[in-house]
Structure formats: structure tokens, C-alpha cells
Amino acid sequence: MSLKIRLTSEEFLSDFRKGDKLIPIITATVLLSDKEWKGPRNLYDMLDVKDDTLLRFTPNCPSI
């Protein structure tokens, strides 16, 4: 017996159904060194963005 699921054209194209939910993700980075980190400490420092308007739509993710 085969189970057929009807998808709208939008659901088919995006592979995301109306009832689907996202799972939150937390990213952690740990430096295991006795040397001081001299690289970027947040996402904004890693981006080369010419238009600051785009940054309003990007979370900064600062280090703690």
C-alpha cells in the first residue's frame, strides 16, 4: 500500500508543508588554545557588506 500525500505547488517547490516546523539551532565554538584569538569575534566582523540596510536582516551572533 502506497501512501500518497497531496502537496500544493508551493509545497512541492519548497519541500516545506504548511504544518512543518523549524527546529532552532544553537552554534557554539570553543577555542582550546592558550593563544589569544585575534580573528573576528562576531558575524558582522566576518561580513563584507556595502549596504548597511542588509545588516538589519542579519543577526550579529556576538561572542560571549
Secondary structure, DSSP 4 states (H G I P E B T S, - for coil): --------HHHHHHT--TT--PPP---------SSPP-S-SSHHHH---S-GGGGGGS------
